[in-house]
Amino acid sequence: MMILALMSLLMMPGCPATCPDQTQPCRTSTLRVVTYNIHSAKDPELILKNLQRLDADVIFLQETPLLEKGVVEFARKLGMNFLFAPYQPGGNSGCAILSRGTLKLVRPLKSAQPGERDFGLIAEVTVGGSMIDIVCIHLKSVPRPLVTGFVSSVGLRSAQAKEVAEFTVAATGPVIVAGDCNTLAPSPDYGLLAGVLTDCCVVTKTATQPSIYLENLGLRIDHVFVNEAWRVRSCRVLPLAGSDHRPVLAELERMEKASQKSTTTKPGP
């Protein structure tokens, strides 16, 4: 249990920081990112195949196991570094970030409400000599029935979204926030993030693509947000099997005017 707890908040040592085939450097002018709630990896072989097909530089996972055909195996087979933050201390399920660049944990996102699961992690990825703040989130789930459950849970989701939004506003360089937000535009919790960041699907006019179907309703509750340091080249929801959620893939380009944090001097959040 102690070993699991330590592994859950540390990057797995020895994972390569280069692309999986080891023959070319990671993309620096553009970045492919994907967020994917993999539904406890009930079909890990298909999930892995999907991740290989998506060919992302940074992967944001939710509901992922750490061991037992989980993120450890995904990272090894993809040739990527990873960080993992459990929903419960010492647990085997949580959120993870995988990257072709080097990763450093900033902090896990801890629930302020007793009895509620934690909801993600904040990290730094170093690509091409500069740091990018990345945040993987899995906001408060919606109890059933959906309508009353959404109303009863919006307060906690809003508090979680506010914490993430405040971090991004204080950041001085490029920021990417992605994950299962369990919310829709224009709800208050979504607005806290969309008010300070850009929703990539909105920019690319793909906001009507559902990332999950609940009670025969197609809903987009999985999101990729970025700050002004990025130009969104594309963003779309891909209808891949393997989970009840669909992955959201975004291709981002760094804006030359954006302030960048040096790898040697990093201001506090």
Secondary structure, DSSP 8 states (H G I E B T S, - for coil): -HHHHHHTTS--TT--SS-TTSSS---SSEEEEEEEE-GGGSSHHHHHHHHHHHT-SEEEEEEEESSSSSHHHHHHHHT-EEEEEESSTT-SEEEEEEESSEEEEEEEE--SSTT----EEEEEEEETTEEEEEEEEE-----SSHHHHHHHHHHHHHHHHHHHHHHHHH--S-EEEEEE----TTSHHHHHHHTTSEEHHHHTT-TTS-SEEETTEEE--EEEEE-TTEEEEEEEE---SSSSB--EEEEEEE-TTS--EESS-----
